[in-house]
């Protein structure tokens, strides 16, 4: 990244050799209650946590001003390659969904209690070029909100993906290397 001067002040110059985080340097160490951890090896993509604030207005004469209101953590988007051998990703996603709502053994349409399907914590890490952790996220009370096994098509030769929306209650960002 090239360096430059701000207002001619030598002391406030950005680092000319700064390393920018790369989108391919990350790992989910755990993903909540997903039983088959080997499927993390074929996780193609995932989003980092993002937050949205409501903006309640305050009215005064002819103007409105806004404040940060309640917040919502947006679901993480994840996509897995649907591997034919082990790990059987399609079955792992089905089993993960059944943690929320069992569809076998005559239990259909009975959603489990949150204690059964919400994970206590999931861990996502960004990794530097040398393999050390540069950023970590602790993601609490997650569960698979939506699972899409995707369409099939005789006219295409694309790799089959399974997409998941991972809903969670909150996330905490940790800075720097592991302690």
C-alpha positions in Angstrom: 0.0 0.0 0.0 1.6 3.3 -1.0 2.3 5.9 1.7 1.3 9.5 1.5 1.5 12.7 3.6 -1.4 14.4 5.3 -1.0 18.2 5.3 2.7 17.9 4.9 3.1 16.4 8.4 5.7 13.7 8.4 4.6 12.3 11.8 1.0 11.4 10.7 1.9 9.4 7.6 0.1 6.0 7.2 2.3 2.9 7.3 3.5 2.3 3.8 3.9 -1.4 4.4 0.5 -2.1 6.0 -0.9 -5.6 5.3 -4.6 -5.6 4.5 -6.7 -8.5 5.7 -7.5 -11.1 3.0 -10.9 -12.6 2.4 -9.4 -16.1 2.1 -7.6 -16.1 5.5 -10.2 -17.2 8.0 -11.4 -20.3 9.9 -14.5 -21.2 11.9 -13.0 -23.1 14.8 -16.5 -24.1 15.9 -20.0 -23.5 14.6 -22.2 -24.0 17.6 -24.2 -27.3 17.8 -23.1 -28.6 14.4 -22.2 -32.1 15.4 -19.9 -33.2 12.5 -16.9 -30.8 12.8 -15.3 -32.2 9.7 -17.7 -30.3 7.6 -15.8 -27.1 8.5 -13.1 -28.4 6.2 -15.4 -27.9 3.2 -17.0 -24.5 4.2 -16.6 -22.4 1.1 -17.6 -19.0 2.4 -18.9 -17.2 5.5 -19.7 -13.7 6.4 -18.4 -11.8 9.4 -20.9 -10.5 12.0 -22.7 -7.3 11.1 -24.9 -5.1 13.2 -27.8 -2.8 12.4 -29.3 -0.1 14.7 -32.9 1.1 14.7 -33.0 4.8 14.5 -35.9 6.2 16.6 -36.6 9.8 15.6 -37.0 12.7 18.1 -39.4 15.4 16.8 -38.8 19.1 17.4 -40.7 21.7 15.5 -40.0 21.1 11.8 -37.1 18.8 12.2 -36.3 15.3 13.2 -33.1 14.0 14.7 -32.1 10.4 15.2 -30.5 8.2 17.9 -29.2 4.7 17.9 -31.9 2.5 19.1 -32.2 -1.3 19.6 -29.7 -3.3 17.6 -29.9 -6.5 15.6 -27.1 -8.8 14.7 -27.7 -9.8 11.1 -27.5 -13.6 10.3 -24.2 -15.0 9.0 -24.3 -16.3 5.4 -22.5 -19.6 5.0 -22.0 -21.9 2.0 -20.6 -25.4 2.0 -19.4 -27.6 -0.9 -21.8 -30.6 -0.9 -19.2 -33.4 -0.7 -20.3 -36.9 -1.9 -17.9 -38.7 0.5 -17.2 -38.1 4.1 -17.9 -35.7 5.5 -21.5 -36.0 4.1 -22.3 -32.3 4.2 -26.0 -32.8 3.1 -26.6 -35.2 6.0 -24.7 -33.0 8.5 -27.0 -30.0 7.6 -30.1 -32.2 7.9 -28.9 -33.4 11.4 -28.1 -29.8 12.4 -31.6 -28.8 11.3 -33.1 -31.7 13.3 -31.4 -30.3 16.5 -34.0 -27.4 16.1 -36.9 -29.4 14.9 -36.8 -33.2 14.8 -38.7 -34.7 11.8 -38.1 -38.3 12.6 -39.6 -40.7 15.2 -43.0 -39.0 15.1 -41.8 -35.7 16.5 -42.6 -33.6 13.4 -43.7 -30.0 13.9 -42.3 -29.8 17.5 -39.6 -27.3 17.7 -37.1 -28.0 20.5 -36.5 -25.6 23.3 -33.7 -23.0 22.7 -31.5 -24.8 25.3 -31.5 -27.8 22.8 -30.6 -26.0 19.6 -28.9 -22.7 20.5 -25.1 -23.1 20.7 -23.3 -21.5 23.6 -20.5 -20.1 21.4 -19.1 -20.3 17.9 -15.6 -19.0 17.1 -14.5 -17.3 13.9 -10.9 -16.1 13.4 -9.2 -14.0 10.7 -5.6 -15.1 10.1 -2.5 -13.2 9.1 -0.2 -14.3 6.3 2.1 -16.0 8.9 -0.8 -18.0 10.3 -1.3 -16.1 13.5 -4.7 -14.8 14.5 -5.3 -11.1 13.7 -9.0 -10.9 14.7 -11.4 -13.2 16.5 -15.2 -13.2 16.9 -17.1 -15.0 19.7 -20.6 -15.6 18.4 -23.2 -16.5 21.0 -26.5 -18.5 20.9 -26.4 -19.5 17.2 -28.6 -21.8 15.3 -29.4 -22.6 11.6 -32.2 -20.2 10.8 -32.5 -21.3 7.1 -30.9 -24.2 5.2 -31.0 -24.3 1.4 -29.8 -27.5 -0.4 -30.1 -25.5 -3.7 -31.5 -26.4 -7.1 -30.3 -29.2 -9.4 -29.7 -28.6 -13.1 -28.8 -31.0 -15.9 -27.5 -28.2 -18.1 -24.9 -26.9 -15.6 -21.6 -28.3 -14.3 -21.3 -26.0 -11.3 -20.2 -27.4 -7.9 -23.2 -28.0 -5.6 -23.4 -25.8 -2.6 -25.5 -25.9 0.6 -26.3 -22.4 2.0 -27.1 -21.6 5.6 -28.3 -18.5 7.4 -26.8 -18.7 10.9 -28.9 -16.6 13.3 -27.3 -15.6 16.6 -28.0 -13.3 19.5 -24.8 -11.4 19.9 -21.1 -11.3 18.9 -18.0 -10.0 20.5 -14.9 -9.0 18.6 -11.6 -9.8 20.1 -8.5 -7.9 19.0 -5.0 -9.2 18.4 -3.3 -12.6 18.7 -4.6 -15.4 20.9 -3.7 -15.0 24.6 
